[in-house]
Amino acid sequence: MDYQYPISLDWSTEEIVDVIKFFECIEKVYEKGIERNELLTVYRRFKEIVPSKAEEKTICNEFEEVSGYSSYKVIKKAKDSKEHTIRMS
């Protein structure tokens, strides 16, 4: 990983840690897969920190630009899927 996660200076240290954990879970989906429930739990926490759809889109697009991983596609797949483990190819 040769990139930085998008964060806001307005967030607390705990919120920054939780947002980074969300992006790490997105990475895991692409690299090896992750349990659906774990991913959705981390996403719910992310949405507590970033409740605005516009801000979520901006942050997730910044992450996708530097990593190549689409948070939107991962969360959509997790919401639409009944599979225990979520993976992206």
Secondary structure, 3 states (H helix, E strand, C coil): CCCCCCCCCCCCHHHHHHHHHHHHHHHHHHHCCEEHHHHHHHHHHHHHHCCCHHHHHHHHHHHHHHHCCCHHHHHHHHHHCCCCEECCC
